[in-house]
């Protein structure tokens, strides 16, 4: 009875708080629309850059930009010179930085560091000023065929050659509202600037009828393409090399503590609960700033589990931050694993999406050779 009363009180409090936040959301929405209007009429200036692909969203975090960016890299790099540019969210540095072997999540941000760790044969850079970042990249390497702009859709000082807008299936942009009531950081009307819209994190068995309903509610223009994608999980991997970690795989016999510092950890937790004996889940804030004390606290709680086969499993993004603690003893590092993910498109749209991207890159290479 007491638990039900507490939950009802919490719901009432959340509802009251939401009503109090509406004026702030309306003010924020007005400011966003005014800013976009200033860009639209040319008072604020956008700089057009060909041979650029922008991956972005209208909401705060959690739509799967990094997995899609990695998908684009895999598509483009076999035949073209590709670079990625992002602002390097929550890094402890400023200005333009080119990723190298001395960088880590603190110097360039967790997502760029994750990309650099997986694709050391491409150029990875960060700069909060995207115009400066693009120009610097092209000065450093004039032979670049494509620059992928990670999380730059709302950064209107840059007008990309190809804009890909992402929206999470569990929080579709047409059902959302401005911060702080909802998660929109930009106006729903700005979807019209996208060349492609990708609905991410869909169920693998999403029906054609549901896809049609979403497409109808998004009210896209005739020339805008829409695709539906899902997350595919890989095999768990040790976070730290040479830590003595065992070769483990997910099974009901593996007891895990799940740790996630991402915007929407629910799918991650659900997957581990379905494929292993999930002893506990620990949700942290997005881009959580790990400390050695926090890691040791997690490990101390984990060490109380009386089971021979056990592991602490986190996300790939969290792993990029945890790798900075390489001085931890191996008896701690050996229990930390991460779960890699990749994007898969539903139905036959994978080939169609890939063809569109490769055609765009190929056409821009042809233009460059003509000049």
C-alpha positions as CSV (number, residue, x, y, z in Angstrom):
1,X,0.0,0.0,0.0
2,X,2.8,2.4,1.0
3,X,4.7,1.7,-2.3
4,X,1.5,2.4,-4.4
5,X,1.0,5.7,-2.5
6,X,4.6,6.7,-3.0
7,X,4.4,6.0,-6.8
8,X,1.2,8.0,-7.1
9,X,2.8,10.9,-5.2
10,X,5.8,10.8,-7.5
11,X,3.5,10.8,-10.6
12,X,1.6,13.8,-9.2
13,X,4.9,15.6,-8.4
14,X,6.2,15.0,-12.0
15,X,2.9,16.2,-13.5
16,X,3.0,19.4,-11.4
17,X,6.7,20.0,-12.3
18,X,5.9,19.6,-16.0
19,X,3.2,22.2,-15.8
20,X,5.6,24.6,-14.1
21,X,8.2,24.1,-16.8
22,X,5.8,24.9,-19.7
23,X,6.6,28.6,-19.7
24,X,10.3,27.9,-20.0
25,X,9.7,25.4,-22.8
26,X,7.7,28.0,-24.7
27,X,10.4,30.6,-24.2
28,X,13.1,28.2,-25.4
29,X,11.0,27.3,-28.4
30,X,10.5,30.9,-29.3
31,X,14.3,31.5,-29.1
32,X,15.0,28.5,-31.3
33,X,12.5,29.5,-34.0
34,X,13.8,33.1,-34.0
35,X,17.4,31.8,-34.5
36,X,16.2,29.6,-37.4
37,X,14.3,32.5,-38.9
38,X,17.5,34.7,-38.8
39,X,19.4,31.9,-40.7
40,X,16.5,31.5,-43.2
41,X,16.5,35.3,-44.1
42,X,20.3,35.5,-44.2
43,X,21.0,37.7,-41.2
44,X,22.9,34.8,-39.6
45,X,25.1,33.3,-42.3
46,X,25.5,29.6,-43.3
47,X,28.5,28.4,-45.2
48,X,27.9,25.7,-47.7
49,X,30.5,22.9,-47.9
50,X,30.3,20.2,-50.6
51,X,31.6,16.7,-49.9
52,X,30.1,16.8,-46.4
53,X,27.6,14.4,-44.8
54,X,25.8,15.7,-41.7
55,X,24.5,13.2,-39.1
56,X,22.2,14.8,-36.6
57,X,19.0,15.0,-34.7
58,X,16.5,17.5,-33.2
59,X,16.6,16.1,-29.7
60,X,19.1,15.8,-26.9
61,X,21.1,12.6,-27.2
62,X,20.2,9.0,-27.6
63,X,19.2,8.6,-31.2
64,X,22.2,6.5,-32.3
65,X,24.3,9.0,-34.2
66,X,27.6,7.3,-33.5
67,X,26.6,3.8,-34.8
68,X,25.3,5.4,-38.0
69,X,28.5,7.5,-38.3
70,X,30.4,4.2,-38.1
71,X,28.2,2.6,-40.7
72,X,28.9,5.5,-43.0
73,X,32.7,5.1,-42.4
74,X,32.5,1.4,-43.3
75,X,30.7,2.3,-46.5
76,X,32.9,5.1,-47.6
77,X,36.5,4.3,-46.6
78,X,37.2,1.3,-48.9
79,X,37.1,3.6,-51.9
80,X,37.4,7.2,-50.6
81,X,39.4,9.3,-48.2
82,X,37.1,10.1,-45.3
83,X,37.3,12.2,-42.2
84,X,34.9,12.8,-39.2
85,X,34.4,16.0,-37.4
86,X,32.5,16.6,-34.2
87,X,32.7,19.2,-31.4
88,X,34.0,16.5,-28.9
89,X,31.2,16.9,-26.3
90,X,32.5,17.1,-22.7
91,X,36.2,17.0,-23.7
92,X,38.6,19.0,-21.4
93,X,40.2,20.8,-24.4
94,X,39.2,23.6,-26.7
95,X,39.7,24.4,-30.4
96,X,40.7,22.1,-33.3
97,X,42.4,18.8,-32.4
98,X,43.4,16.0,-34.7
99,X,43.1,12.6,-33.1
100,X,46.4,10.7,-32.7
101,X,47.7,7.8,-30.5
102,X,48.2,10.2,-27.6
103,X,44.5,11.3,-27.5
104,X,41.9,9.9,-25.2
105,X,38.2,10.5,-24.3
106,X,39.3,13.5,-22.1
107,X,41.1,15.3,-25.0
108,X,38.7,14.6,-27.9
109,X,35.5,13.3,-26.3
110,X,34.3,9.8,-25.9
111,X,32.5,9.3,-29.2
112,X,35.3,10.6,-31.4
113,X,37.8,8.5,-29.4
114,X,35.6,5.5,-29.9
115,X,35.6,6.1,-33.7
116,X,39.4,6.7,-33.7
117,X,40.0,3.5,-31.8
118,X,38.0,1.5,-34.3
119,X,39.1,3.3,-37.5
120,X,42.7,4.4,-37.0
121,X,43.1,4.5,-40.8
122,X,40.8,7.5,-41.2
123,X,41.1,11.2,-40.1
124,X,39.2,12.0,-36.9
125,X,39.1,15.6,-35.6
126,X,37.1,17.8,-33.2
127,X,36.3,21.5,-33.2
128,X,33.4,23.3,-31.6
129,X,33.6,25.7,-34.5
130,X,32.6,23.5,-37.4
131,X,33.4,26.0,-40.2
132,X,36.9,26.4,-38.9
133,X,37.1,22.6,-38.4
134,X,36.2,21.8,-42.0
135,X,38.5,24.4,-43.4
136,X,41.4,23.1,-41.2
137,X,40.8,19.5,-42.2
138,X,40.9,20.5,-45.9
139,X,44.1,22.5,-45.4
140,X,45.7,19.5,-43.7
141,X,44.5,17.1,-46.3
142,X,43.2,18.6,-49.6
143,X,42.6,15.1,-51.0
144,X,39.7,14.3,-48.6
145,X,36.7,13.1,-50.5
146,X,34.2,13.3,-47.7
147,X,33.9,14.8,-44.2
148,X,31.2,13.3,-41.9
149,X,29.9,15.9,-39.5
150,X,28.7,14.2,-36.3
151,X,25.9,15.9,-34.5
152,X,25.8,19.1,-36.6
153,X,22.2,19.3,-37.9
154,X,21.4,22.1,-35.5
155,X,24.8,23.8,-36.1
156,X,23.4,26.0,-38.9
157,X,26.6,28.0,-39.6
158,X,27.5,25.0,-41.7
159,X,25.3,23.9,-44.6
160,X,26.2,20.3,-45.5
161,X,26.1,18.7,-48.9
162,X,23.9,15.8,-47.5
163,X,21.8,16.0,-44.3
164,X,20.8,12.8,-42.5
165,X,18.3,13.4,-39.6
166,X,17.8,10.7,-37.0
167,X,14.8,10.2,-34.7
168,X,14.5,7.4,-32.1
169,X,11.6,5.0,-32.5
170,X,10.8,5.2,-28.8
171,X,10.7,9.0,-28.8
172,X,9.6,10.2,-32.3
173,X,10.0,13.9,-32.9
174,X,6.4,14.5,-33.9
175,X,5.3,13.4,-30.4
176,X,8.0,15.5,-28.6
177,X,8.2,19.1,-27.3
178,X,10.8,21.7,-26.5
179,X,13.2,21.4,-23.5
180,X,12.8,21.3,-20.6
181,X,9.3,19.8,-20.9
182,X,10.3,17.4,-23.7
183,X,13.6,16.6,-25.4
184,X,13.5,18.8,-28.5
185,X,16.5,21.1,-28.8
186,X,15.3,22.3,-32.2
187,X,12.0,22.8,-33.9
188,X,10.1,19.9,-35.5
189,X,9.6,22.0,-38.6
190,X,13.4,21.9,-39.2
191,X,13.0,18.3,-40.4
192,X,12.4,19.9,-43.8
193,X,16.1,20.6,-44.1
194,X,17.0,16.9,-44.1
195,X,17.7,14.9,-47.3
196,X,17.2,11.6,-45.4
197,X,15.4,10.7,-42.2
198,X,16.4,7.5,-40.4
199,X,14.1,6.2,-37.7
200,X,16.5,4.4,-35.4
201,X,16.3,1.7,-32.7
202,X,13.2,0.1,-34.3
203,X,12.0,-3.4,-33.4
204,X,13.5,-5.8,-35.9
205,X,9.9,-7.0,-36.7
206,X,8.5,-3.5,-37.3
207,X,5.4,-3.9,-39.5
208,X,5.0,-2.2,-42.9
209,X,1.8,-0.6,-41.5
210,X,3.6,0.9,-38.6
211,X,6.3,2.2,-40.9
212,X,3.6,3.9,-43.1
213,X,2.0,5.4,-40.0
214,X,5.3,7.0,-38.9
215,X,6.1,8.3,-42.3
216,X,2.6,9.9,-42.5
217,X,3.0,11.6,-39.2
218,X,6.5,12.9,-40.1
219,X,4.9,14.7,-43.0
220,X,8.0,14.6,-45.2
221,X,8.4,16.3,-48.5
222,X,8.3,14.2,-51.7
223,X,12.1,14.4,-52.2
224,X,13.0,13.3,-48.6
225,X,13.9,9.7,-48.2
226,X,13.0,7.7,-45.0
227,X,14.6,4.6,-43.7
228,X,14.0,2.4,-40.6
229,X,16.9,0.9,-38.7
230,X,17.5,-1.3,-35.7
231,X,20.4,-2.0,-33.4
232,X,22.3,-5.3,-33.7
233,X,24.4,-6.3,-30.7
234,X,27.8,-8.1,-31.1
235,X,29.7,-10.3,-28.7
236,X,31.0,-8.8,-25.5
237,X,34.6,-7.8,-25.6
238,X,37.2,-7.0,-22.8
239,X,37.6,-3.2,-22.3
240,X,41.3,-3.4,-21.3
241,X,43.9,-5.2,-23.4
242,X,46.4,-7.5,-21.6
243,X,44.2,-7.5,-18.4
244,X,43.9,-11.3,-18.2
245,X,40.2,-11.1,-19.0
246,X,38.5,-14.4,-19.8
247,X,36.9,-15.1,-23.2
248,X,33.3,-14.8,-22.1
249,X,30.0,-14.8,-24.0
250,X,26.4,-13.9,-22.9
251,X,24.5,-16.9,-21.5
252,X,22.1,-17.6,-18.6
253,X,25.2,-18.9,-16.8
254,X,26.9,-15.6,-16.9
255,X,26.0,-13.2,-14.0
256,X,26.4,-9.6,-15.0
257,X,26.2,-6.1,-13.5
258,X,25.2,-3.7,-16.3
259,X,26.6,-0.2,-16.3
260,X,25.5,2.5,-18.8
261,X,26.2,6.2,-19.0
262,X,24.1,6.9,-22.1
263,X,21.0,8.9,-22.8
264,X,18.6,5.9,-23.1
265,X,20.0,2.8,-21.4
266,X,16.8,0.8,-21.3
267,X,17.4,-1.2,-24.6
268,X,20.9,-2.0,-23.4
269,X,19.7,-3.2,-20.0
270,X,16.8,-5.2,-21.6
271,X,19.1,-7.0,-24.0
272,X,21.5,-8.1,-21.2
273,X,18.5,-9.2,-19.1
274,X,17.3,-11.4,-21.9
275,X,20.7,-12.9,-22.7
276,X,22.4,-13.3,-19.3
277,X,21.7,-13.4,-15.6
278,X,21.5,-9.7,-15.0
279,X,22.2,-9.2,-11.2
280,X,21.9,-5.4,-11.2
281,X,21.6,-2.4,-13.5
282,X,23.4,0.9,-12.9
283,X,22.1,3.8,-15.0
284,X,24.5,6.8,-15.0
285,X,24.1,10.2,-16.6
286,X,24.9,10.6,-20.3
287,X,28.7,10.9,-21.0
288,X,29.3,10.1,-17.3
289,X,32.6,11.3,-16.0
290,X,34.1,8.2,-14.4
291,X,36.6,8.5,-11.6
292,X,38.8,5.8,-10.1
293,X,36.8,6.0,-6.9
294,X,33.5,5.3,-8.8
295,X,35.1,2.4,-10.6
296,X,36.3,0.9,-7.4
297,X,32.9,1.4,-5.8
298,X,31.2,-0.5,-8.7
299,X,33.8,-3.3,-8.4
300,X,33.4,-3.6,-4.7
301,X,29.6,-4.1,-5.1
302,X,30.2,-6.5,-8.0
303,X,32.8,-8.5,-5.9
304,X,30.0,-9.5,-3.5
305,X,28.4,-11.6,-6.1
306,X,29.0,-15.3,-5.3
307,X,29.2,-16.7,-8.8
308,X,32.2,-18.1,-10.6
309,X,31.2,-16.8,-14.1
310,X,30.5,-13.1,-13.8
311,X,31.3,-9.7,-15.5
312,X,30.7,-6.0,-15.4
313,X,29.3,-5.1,-18.8
314,X,29.0,-1.6,-20.2
315,X,28.3,0.2,-23.5
316,X,30.9,0.8,-26.2
317,X,30.7,4.6,-25.5
318,X,31.4,4.1,-21.8
319,X,34.3,1.8,-22.6
320,X,36.0,4.6,-24.5
321,X,36.1,6.6,-21.2
322,X,37.0,3.7,-19.0
323,X,40.1,2.9,-21.1
324,X,41.7,6.0,-19.6
325,X,42.0,4.2,-16.3
326,X,44.7,1.8,-17.5
327,X,46.6,2.0,-14.2
328,X,43.9,0.0,-12.4
329,X,45.0,-3.4,-11.2
330,X,44.3,-6.3,-13.5
331,X,42.1,-8.0,-10.9
332,X,39.7,-5.1,-11.5
333,X,40.2,-4.5,-15.2
334,X,39.8,-8.2,-16.0
335,X,36.1,-8.1,-15.1
336,X,35.2,-5.1,-17.3
337,X,33.6,-5.8,-20.7
338,X,31.6,-3.8,-23.3
339,X,28.8,-4.7,-25.7
340,X,29.4,-3.5,-29.3
341,X,26.6,-2.4,-31.5
342,X,26.0,-1.7,-35.1
343,X,23.2,-0.4,-37.3
344,X,21.1,-2.7,-39.5
345,X,18.4,-1.4,-41.9
346,X,15.0,-3.1,-42.0
347,X,13.9,-5.1,-45.1
348,X,15.7,-4.3,-48.3
349,X,16.4,-0.6,-47.4
350,X,20.0,-1.5,-46.4
351,X,21.0,-1.7,-50.0
352,X,19.0,1.4,-51.0
353,X,20.5,3.5,-48.2
354,X,24.1,2.3,-49.0
355,X,23.6,3.0,-52.7
356,X,22.4,6.6,-52.0
357,X,25.5,7.3,-49.8
358,X,28.0,5.7,-52.2
359,X,26.4,7.6,-55.1
360,X,26.7,10.9,-53.3
361,X,30.4,10.3,-52.5
362,X,31.1,9.0,-56.0
363,X,29.5,12.1,-57.7
364,X,31.5,14.5,-55.5
365,X,34.7,12.6,-56.4
366,X,33.8,13.0,-60.1
367,X,33.2,16.7,-59.6
368,X,36.6,17.0,-57.9
369,X,38.4,15.2,-60.8
370,X,36.8,17.5,-63.3
371,X,38.1,20.5,-61.5
